[in-house]
Amino acid sequence: MAQREIKLSLVYRDMWQSSGKYQPRKDQLERIAPVLVEMGCFARVETNGGAFEQVNLLYGENPNKAVRAFTKPLNEAGIQTHMLDRGLNGLRMFPVPADVRRLMYKVKKAQGVDITRIFDGLNDPRNVIPSIHYAKEAGMIPQATLCITHSPVHTVEYYADLADQFIAAGAPEICLKDMAGIGRPRFLGRLVKAIKTKHPDVIIEYHGHSGPGFSVASMLEVCDNGADVIDVAMEPLSWGKIHPDVITIREMLIDAGYKVADINMDAYMKARALTQEFIDDFLGYFINPSNMLTSSLLVGCGLPGGMMGSMMADLKGVHAGINMHLRKKGEPELSVDDLLVRLFDEVAYVWPRLGYPPLVTPFSQYVKNVALMNVYNLTIGKGRWEAIDNNTWGMILGKSGRLPGKLDQEIIDLAKEKGFEFTTEDPQLNYPDALDKFRAEMKENGWELGEDDEELFEFAMHEAQYRDYKSGAAKERFQAELDKAKTDALVKKGYSAEDAVKIKRQGTEPIEAPASGQIIWEVDPEDYSTAPALGTFIKTGEPLCYIQTTAGYFEPVISNFTGRLAEVAAQGANIRKGEALAYVRPAEKEELFVESEPERLRRVEQLEEVRHVIRARRAKK
């Protein structure tokens, strides 16, 4: 009898999402993609979705260009690419108009994404099934998702019925999204068997975080019961609250008698080194060390591991206030650990009373926020439920979809007391089509709709972040945030702020302004001119930027170093002749000859764009 094959999917996007705040830049993704291909073991790679696009905008980069760059080499190698989408919420944390949702799949298919993993935080079919249809219309493979959690209402029968509905709606694949890693292994095995028995041709993919420690056993159980694809991570972003490493899972499955693709370990080590380089470059400043640790405390509260960092930050925020109140009352102060236990206990109290929403974005945040404010108010002598925000009320009232369980009567009475009304209507009806409005504004602003309307989609999906990206405010804010993070890291080690600046500049060389005036960085005909991202590769003898002098001339600044930018002055900043407008970390000898073809082509395109704009400005004068 032939061995049954289990395919492996690298969740490269989610590895970063579960670790910290930011995702790799386009140039970094271009460098890692060919190495992932070279590893030879992945049938699928998760390239985008979830917060990927929004995060790119937050640091002033174009997410559409990043997605196209990342998917291209994977597509050419025959590796399926997949993304994560939130159904009714699209790629953001709140509902999206239907016409914007429909456009998303057309755009992502055109950008090279094969599969979309569609999930709804409440497991409401009304929020998932339309996306199944939109994805199929666009030529994508819709993978309908079951958000796994552990509660009295989340039974095998509950999930199997959901799978039946999604498959009947046209989904050829089902994903078990065990976002907190608290799905019990035998339970998950029974669920996979129930789906496969009824739908043997449907592909089942398991996604399990390693936070509380069940995931390795869960992966073996789901495979033994018919799962086809397993999501894995790789060092240095595996284990902890992230995902199990591909090496361990592959060896386990081979020992269990399955056929699994070989790993090119030389390529694994190259990918590992590149990922670590990205961490060292800037991403590591936004990774909470606690996210690299497994914690059995997550078993009880059921919260996703990726939330631990933000939860601890929230706890520290209320910690001082609670202890100040306790000191005034003459009562003993609480440690952060004391508060953490109280918070976990409060989550266990709040969650069933709010109808057992699966603890996944954004509902995990809602439950955590209510529990946190309850802990604070109870500790200082107030009552529960006194600080429920509007988004949480929207969930309670049914505006986001149907809750899996029943609301506690206490919550129902509180809603009536406030004059709120419950609804059972389709949540999409509350959000009318909006593309025409965004298209008209882009035309008025002179903004390009983009290839395959991708810029229109990005504006409609992430309006506020897109405006900041177009204006350059996002990149300026990110550069300032990164600079502060670097300084703070050094100050924590005991350095003064002044010494921290000197240390940050160690190993770099300054590029000085050849004239006094205003700094004009790269000029893109499609986007507003902004300072280049830190880490951008530059070469000796090529224009870096321009100084617009008081006389109106554009004086080119020629790079006298080959390397990567470590610090840059802000776009439009005034500078005096001889002052440093950038600091460059000179390239190592081996890096002088490894500029990738995409980097070279991008550099050539940017230079031609700058020359075109400068010629046009001179012609006007």
RARAKA-V128888 format. One record per pair of residues at least 12 apart in sequence whose ideal C-beta (glycine too) atoms are under 7 Angstrom apart, sorted by the first residue. I is the first residue (numbers start at 1). GAP is how many residues later the second one is. D is the distance in whole Angstrom. If there is no record, write none. Layout:
i=<I/I>
gap=<GAP/GAP>
d=<D/D>
This chain:
i=<3/3/3/4/4/5/5/6/6/6/6/6/7/7/7/7/8/8/8/8/8/8/8/8/8/9/9/9/9/9/9/9/9/9/9/10/10/10/10/10/10/10/11/11/11/11/12/12/13/13/13/13/13/13/14/15/15/15/15/16/17/17/17/18/18/18/18/18/18/19/19/19/19/20/20/20/20/21/22/22/22/22/23/23/23/24/24/25/25/25/26/26/26/26/27/28/29/29/29/30/30/30/31/31/32/32/32/33/33/33/34/35/35/35/35/36/37/37/37/37/38/38/39/39/39/39/39/40/40/40/40/41/41/41/41/41/42/43/43/43/44/44/44/44/45/45/45/46/46/46/47/47/47/47/47/47/47/48/48/48/49/49/49/49/50/50/53/53/53/54/54/54/54/57/57/57/57/57/58/58/58/59/59/59/60/60/60/60/60/60/61/62/63/64/64/64/64/64/67/67/68/68/69/71/71/71/72/75/80/80/81/81/81/82/82/82/82/82/83/83/83/83/84/85/85/85/85/86/86/87/87/87/87/87/87/88/88/88/88/90/90/91/92/92/93/93/95/95/95/96/96/97/97/97/97/98/98/98/99/99/99/100/100/100/100/100/101/101/102/103/103/103/104/104/105/105/105/105/106/106/107/107/107/107/108/109/109/109/110/111/113/114/114/115/115/115/116/116/116/116/117/117/117/118/118/118/118/118/118/119/119/119/120/121/121/121/121/121/121/121/122/122/122/122/122/122/122/122/123/123/123/123/123/124/124/125/125/125/126/126/126/127/127/128/128/129/130/132/132/132/132/132/133/136/141/141/142/142/143/143/143/143/144/144/144/145/145/146/146/146/146/146/146/147/147/147/147/148/148/148/148/149/149/149/149/149/150/150/150/150/151/153/153/153/154/154/156/156/156/156/159/160/160/160/163/167/167/172/172/173/173/173/174/174/174/175/175/176/176/176/176/176/176/177/178/178/178/178/179/179/179/180/180/180/180/180/180/180/180/181/181/181/181/181/181/181/181/182/182/182/182/182/183/183/183/184/185/185/185/185/186/188/188/188/189/189/189/189/192/192/192/192/192/193/193/196/196/203/203/204/204/204/205/205/205/206/206/206/206/206/207/209/209/209/209/209/210/210/210/210/210/210/210/211/211/211/211/211/212/212/212/212/213/213/215/216/216/216/219/219/220/220/223/223/230/231/232/232/232/232/233/234/234/234/234/235/236/236/236/236/237/239/240/240/240/240/241/241/241/241/246/247/250/281/282/282/282/285/285/285/285/286/288/290/290/290/291/291/291/291/297/300/300/301/301/301/302/303/303/303/303/304/304/304/307/307/311/314/315/315/315/315/316/318/318/319/319/322/322/322/322/325/339/342/343/343/343/346/346/346/347/347/347/350/350/350/350/351/352/353/353/353/354/354/354/354/355/355/355/355/355/356/356/357/357/357/363/366/366/366/369/369/370/370/373/385/393/396/396/397/397/397/397/397/398/398/398/399/399/399/400/401/434/435/435/438/438/438/439/442/442/447/448/470/470/471/472/472/472/475/475/476/479/479/482/486/487/490/505/505/507/508/508/508/508/509/509/509/509/510/510/511/511/511/511/511/511/511/511/511/512/512/512/513/513/513/513/513/513/513/513/514/514/514/514/515/515/515/515/516/516/516/516/517/517/517/517/518/518/518/518/519/519/519/519/519/519/519/519/520/520/520/520/521/521/522/522/523/523/523/524/525/529/530/531/531/531/532/532/534/534/534/535/535/536/536/537/537/537/538/538/538/538/538/539/539/540/540/540/540/541/541/542/542/543/543/543/543/543/544/544/544/544/545/546/552/554/554/557/561/561/562/562/562/563/563/563/563/564/564/565/565/566/566/566/567/567/568/569/569>
gap=<254/255/256/254/255/253/254/217/224/247/252/254/36/37/221/222/33/34/35/222/224/238/242/252/253/33/34/35/36/37/196/220/221/222/223/26/32/35/36/222/224/236/35/220/222/232/33/34/33/34/35/36/37/39/32/218/222/227/228/221/33/34/289/191/223/224/273/287/288/218/223/268/272/263/266/267/268/265/33/37/261/264/29/32/33/254/259/36/508/510/35/39/40/43/572/250/37/40/41/39/566/568/243/565/239/242/243/37/40/41/39/232/235/236/239/235/36/37/40/42/226/229/224/225/228/229/232/221/222/223/224/205/209/220/221/222/37/36/37/186/35/36/38/185/29/34/36/36/37/38/20/23/24/27/34/36/66/19/35/65/34/35/36/42/34/41/38/405/409/37/38/408/411/405/408/409/412/417/407/416/420/415/416/419/409/412/414/415/418/470/472/465/395/47/386/390/391/394/44/46/43/44/529/40/41/42/40/37/34/35/31/32/33/31/32/33/34/35/25/30/33/34/33/31/32/33/46/33/275/31/32/33/40/41/44/32/39/339/340/14/371/370/369/370/268/269/332/335/336/335/365/334/335/336/337/32/330/335/334/335/336/334/335/357/360/361/30/33/32/332/350/354/353/357/29/30/33/35/32/346/345/346/347/350/32/29/30/31/342/343/27/26/27/25/26/28/19/24/26/27/26/28/58/13/14/24/25/26/27/26/28/58/281/26/236/237/239/240/241/242/235/236/241/278/279/280/281/282/23/24/39/235/281/277/278/37/40/41/275/300/301/274/300/16/38/40/298/12/34/37/38/39/37/34/31/32/28/29/28/30/32/62/22/27/30/30/32/13/16/17/28/30/31/30/32/211/213/28/29/30/35/31/33/153/209/210/32/33/34/152/205/203/251/252/202/250/31/34/35/38/32/31/34/35/32/32/35/30/31/29/30/32/21/28/30/30/32/12/15/28/30/31/46/30/29/30/31/40/30/125/181/29/31/118/122/123/124/125/179/27/28/29/30/31/33/34/124/30/32/116/117/120/25/31/35/30/29/32/33/36/35/30/33/34/32/33/35/36/12/30/33/34/35/32/33/29/30/25/26/22/23/24/23/24/26/13/16/21/24/25/24/32/33/34/95/96/29/30/31/32/33/34/84/30/83/84/87/94/83/84/86/87/81/83/29/28/32/36/25/30/32/36/30/35/19/12/12/13/14/17/12/12/34/37/38/37/36/39/40/43/38/55/51/52/53/54/50/64/65/67/17/16/13/254/200/252/253/197/200/201/204/199/21/18/19/22/14/15/17/18/47/44/48/43/46/47/57/44/56/61/65/55/56/60/57/61/57/58/21/24/25/28/20/54/58/17/20/12/54/57/58/55/36/33/28/29/32/25/28/29/20/21/24/17/20/21/24/16/53/55/57/58/13/42/53/57/48/49/50/51/52/48/49/38/46/47/32/25/26/29/20/23/18/22/14/29/27/15/19/18/23/24/25/26/24/25/26/24/28/31/27/26/26/21/25/18/21/22/17/14/17/23/78/57/58/57/56/58/99/55/56/94/52/55/52/18/13/13/62/78/78/58/75/76/77/52/74/75/77/70/73/33/46/48/49/50/69/70/71/73/66/67/68/34/44/62/63/64/65/66/68/33/41/43/63/32/34/40/62/33/59/60/61/30/31/32/33/29/30/54/56/26/28/50/52/53/54/56/62/25/26/28/34/24/50/84/88/86/87/90/85/84/42/41/37/39/40/33/36/31/32/34/29/30/28/29/27/58/62/21/24/25/27/46/20/23/19/20/21/22/17/18/17/65/13/14/15/64/67/13/14/15/38/12/68/69/60/63/24/23/25/24/25/30/21/22/23/24/20/21/17/19/17/18/19/15/16/14/12/13>
d=<6/6/4/6/7/7/4/6/6/5/5/5/4/7/6/5/6/6/6/6/6/6/7/7/7/7/7/4/7/7/7/5/7/5/7/6/5/5/7/6/7/7/4/5/6/6/6/6/5/6/6/7/7/5/6/5/4/6/7/7/6/6/7/7/6/5/7/7/4/5/6/5/5/6/4/4/6/4/6/6/5/5/5/5/7/5/7/6/6/7/6/6/4/5/6/5/6/6/4/5/6/5/6/6/6/5/7/6/4/6/5/6/5/5/6/6/6/7/4/7/6/4/6/5/4/6/6/6/6/7/5/6/7/4/6/4/6/7/6/7/7/5/6/7/5/6/6/5/7/7/7/5/5/7/5/6/6/5/5/7/3/4/5/6/4/7/5/7/7/7/7/5/6/6/4/6/5/6/6/6/7/7/7/4/6/7/4/3/6/6/7/7/7/7/6/4/7/6/5/7/5/6/6/6/3/6/6/5/5/6/6/5/5/7/6/4/7/6/6/5/5/7/5/5/7/6/7/6/7/5/6/4/4/5/5/6/4/6/6/6/6/5/6/6/7/5/6/7/5/7/7/5/6/5/4/7/6/6/4/7/5/6/6/7/5/6/6/6/5/7/6/5/6/7/5/5/4/5/5/7/6/6/5/5/7/5/5/5/4/7/7/7/6/7/4/5/5/5/6/7/5/6/5/5/6/6/7/6/6/4/6/6/6/7/7/6/5/6/6/4/6/7/7/6/4/6/6/7/7/5/6/6/6/3/5/7/5/7/6/5/7/5/6/6/6/4/7/6/7/5/5/5/7/6/6/6/7/5/7/4/5/7/3/4/6/4/5/5/6/6/7/6/7/5/7/4/5/6/6/4/4/7/7/6/5/6/5/7/7/6/5/5/5/4/7/7/7/5/5/6/5/7/4/6/5/5/6/6/7/7/4/6/6/6/5/5/6/6/7/7/5/7/7/5/6/4/7/7/6/5/5/6/6/6/6/6/5/7/6/5/4/6/5/5/6/5/7/6/7/7/6/5/7/7/6/7/6/4/4/4/6/5/6/5/4/6/6/4/6/5/4/5/5/4/6/7/4/5/7/7/5/6/7/4/7/6/5/5/6/7/4/6/7/6/7/5/5/7/7/6/6/5/6/4/6/6/5/3/7/6/4/5/5/6/5/6/7/7/7/6/6/6/6/6/6/6/6/7/4/5/6/5/7/7/7/5/6/6/5/7/6/7/6/4/5/6/5/3/6/6/7/7/6/5/6/6/7/7/4/6/7/7/3/5/6/6/7/7/6/6/6/6/7/4/5/7/5/7/6/6/6/6/7/6/6/6/6/6/6/5/6/7/7/7/5/6/6/6/6/5/7/5/7/5/6/6/5/4/5/5/6/7/5/6/5/5/7/6/7/4/7/6/6/7/7/7/3/6/4/6/5/5/4/6/6/7/6/6/4/6/7/7/6/6/4/6/7/6/7/7/6/7/5/6/5/5/6/6/6/6/6/5/6/7/6/6/5/4/6/6/6/7/5/7/6/6/5/4/6/5/6/6/7/7/7/6/5/6/7/6/6/5/4/6/5/5/7/5/6/4/6/6/7/6/7/7/7/6/5/6/5/7/6/6/7/5/7/6/7/5/5/7/6/6/7/5/5/4/5/7/7/5/5/4/5/4/6/7/5/6/6/6/6/6/7/7/5/6/6/6/4/5/7/5/5/5/6/6/5/4/6/6/6/5/5/6/5/6/6/6/6/7/5/7/7/5/6/6/6/5/7/7/6/7/6/5/6/6/6/5/6/7/6/7/5/7/6/7/6/5/7/5/7/5/7/6/6/7/7/4/5/7/5/6/5/5/4/4/7/5/6/6/5/6/5/6/4/5/5/7>
